[in-house]
Each structure stands twice: as structure tokens, then as C-alpha cells.
Amino acid sequence: MSLPRTLSAPVDHELVVKRSRFLAHVAPVTDGAAADDVVTRRRKQHWDARHHCVAVVLGARADGRRSSDDGEPTGTAGVPMLEVLRHRQVTDVVAVVTRYFGGVLLGAGGLVRAYSGAVTAALDAAERRRLIVGRRTLVEVTLDAPHAEAGRLEHLLREWAGTHDAAVGDTAYADQARLTVLVPPEKVSRLADDVAAATAGRLSPVVGDERIVDVPT
């Protein structure tokens, strides 16, 4: 099952409906505290606005969700915004829509369309600007080798990664060189076999934890 996507950078969009301005700001966040910080900054930046409605989705599986109507009629702002994020399959994001009232009442349906539309338009802009990135699960595998062999092995691992949908990390140097590769789970055993063949069985990779990695889409 594929993982939800996320943003690589914040994106903004302004929607005007019957003279009311809806300023959407959608930003990547790592946790609830970071989301709260984004909301606080938007409130300070637009201190004279009437409403700052919020939707937050968190977690690798997008299972952490919350929203706020911030004074708008219940169910007309935060939940519709949250539904857009859910439908677009994004996570670790906060959406804040700031409303400047234009003097014309929009009604419940109009508010739902405006708040959800503002977030939709912001995400559309993010898609056009290639700010939405995919995610996948990789396993961190390390290989300790003598310094004299590090260059050859790093070259070998980079070639291997290029043909096995993996990624090579930075090499750390201490008593030995520690090379790191992020490997699709189903290819870990293949890497172990190929390292053994390349080193005549002298070196064995150590399998670490799984990591969720952002990848361009």
C-alpha cells in the first residue's frame, strides 16, 4: 500500500468570494507543535482577520487528524478543509485559511465551498510547482569496511543503488569507514548477497531500522 504524500515547502493561494478574502496557507510540519506554530504565525501576520480556520493531518499513515472552525458555523470550515487533505492523500501538513469578511453572508454551503476551494487551489498550485513529494519505506543498511576499501565499495554501492531503487548515504570515517544504503525492504537480502560476492564473504552489511523517505513525484 502506497504512503500518503507530503509537501516540500509551503504554498499560498487567495480566493475571493463575494468580497470575502480567503487566504489559504498549506505548510509541511513534523508534529502537532510545529502545526500550532504555523497557526500562531498566521494569526500574528493577519491579526485583523475575522477567522483562522485550521486542518491538520499527521503521521506516516495520515491517522492523526484535527480541525477548527474558529468561530465559523460548525462544520463549514475545518472539516471541509480536512476532507480536501484526506482526498488529496497528503500528510504531515497544516492548512490555515484566513478569512477577511467582505460584508456579504455566504451561507453554510457557500462557506464549505470557499474553505475547501481555497485549500484545493493551494494544493493545485503545489502540484504545478512540484512541491508535493511522494514517500516510500526504505531499510537503513550499514557496511563497515577498512579505509583502503571504502572508495571501491562506495562506487560499487552507488552502482547497485542505481539499479535497485536504493539510495546511498554519506560515508562516516572512524576506525573504519561506515557506508550507508537505504534499500527497499524486498531487496535487503539481495544486497547482502551482492556484498558477500564482491568481498569474497569478508564483509556483511548490518540491517537497521525502516525509514520513511521523501521522493520526487
N, C-alpha and C positions, 0 to 999 in steps of 0.2 A: 504494500500500500504506500503510495507516494505521500510525502510530508507536505504540510501547508507551506506556502511561500512567505517571504517577508520583504521588507524594504531595505535598500542600501543607504537611503538618505531621505530626509523629509520632503514633502511635496505640499503645495498650497493651491487652492482654487477658490475663486469668488463667484458666487451665484447670486443674482439679483432677481427677486420675485416680488412684484408689486411694491417696489421701492424699499423692501426689506433686503438687507445685505446679509448673506450667509457666507462667512469666511471659513472654509474648511482647511484644516491643517492635520495631515496624517504623517506620523513620525515613527521610526523604529525605536523600540525600547527593549531593555533586557529584563525588567521586572516591574512589579506594581509601583515601587517607589520612583523609578525612572518615569513611569507614566504620569504619576502625580506631579513630578517636577515639570513635565511638559505642560500640563494643565495650569499649574501655578504661573508659569511664564506667560502663557497666553492670556490669563486673567490680568496680569500686570500690564502686558502690552496693550490690551484692549480693555482698559479699566472702565471705560464709559459705555460698554456694550451691555445690553439687557440680559443676554443669556450666553452661557458657555456650555454647550451640551457635549457629552463625552461617551465614547465607546472604546473599550479596551479588550484585546484578545491576547492571551499569553500562553506560552507552553509549546513544546515541540509538536503536540497533537492538537493544539488550539483548544484545550479543555479548560482554560481559565478565562472567564468572560464576565464583564460587568459594564454597566452603563448608567448614565444620569441624564434626566430631562432638564435639570437645572431651572426649574420654575415653569417650563412649558407644560401644557396639559399631559397627563400621564400617558406614556406610550406613543407620543408623537415625535420624539426626537432620538433619545438614546437607543431605544430598541430598534427602530428602523436603521439607524447608523450601524448598529451591531449586526443586523441582518445582512447589510451590504458586505461587511468584512467577512462574515461567515460564508456568504455566497461566493465571494471572490477568493476564498481559501487562502487568507493571509493570517499570519500570527506574529506575536511579539511586536504589535503595533498599537498605537493610541490614535484615535481620531477625535479631534476637537472641532466643533463647528460653533463659531461665534456669530451671534445674530445682533444686527443693528436694526431695530424696529422701524419700519417705514411708514407707519400710520394707518395701514390697511390690515384688518384682521384676515388671516388666511384660512381659518377653519382647521379642524383636525386633519382632514385629508390633504389640505394644502401644506400643512406643516410636515406631515410624513413625507410628502413628495419632495419638499425643499431640503429637508435634512438628509434624507437618503440620497437625493440627487447631487447634493454638494459633495458627499463622500465618494459617490460613484465617479463624478467628474474628476476629483482629485486622483483617484486610482487610475482612471483612464490616462491622465497626464503622466502618472508614474510609469505606466506601461509604455507610452510613447517615448519617454526619456530613458527607458531601460533601467529604471530604478527598482523594479521588482525582481527579486532573485529567488531561485529555487533552493531547495535544501535536500541533502541526502545524508544517509548514515554511513560513516566510514569507521574502520577499526584502526587505532594507532598501533603501529608495529615498529619496534626499535631494533637496531642491529649494532652491536658493539664490535669494533674492529681495530686492529693496530693502525697507527697513524700512516704507516707506509702503504697500507692497502686502501685507505679511505677514499682517495681520489678515484681509483679504479672502480670501487664498489658504488660510489655515488653516481658515477656515469652509468654503471650497469642498472642501478635502481631507477634512474631517470628514464632510461630506455624502456625498462619494464613498465614503469608507471604510464608511459605514453601509450602503451598498447593494452593496458589492463584497467583503464578508467580510474587510476590511482593518482596520488599527489605526493611529491617528495617535500619534506620539511627541511628546515635548517639543520646543518650538522653541528653538533656540540663537541668541543675538544676538551678532554681532561686527561686522565691516564691513558684512555683510549678514545677513539672517535666514536660518537654515537650518532648514527644515521636514523632518521625517522621517515616512515612512509605511512600515508593514510590510504587504507586499502578497503575496497568493497568486501563485506563480510564473506561472501561466497568465494573470494579469491585469496583468502589468507593462506590456506593450505598450499595453493599453487605457488605463492611467493616463497614459502618455506622450502618447497622442493627445488625451486629455481636457485635460491641462495645456496642450498646444500650442494647443488650441482656445480655452481660457479666457484665454490670454495673447497671443493673436494671433501665436503662434510665437516670442515673445521669450524664453521660459524653457523649459528642458529638464531633466527630472529625471535624476539620476545613479544608476544601478543599482549597488548594493553586494552584500554577501555574503548568503547564506542564513542564517537564524537559526531555531532550534527554539524555539517559544514555547508556554508552558503555557496551556491554555484550560479553563474550567469545563466539566464534563460534565453 
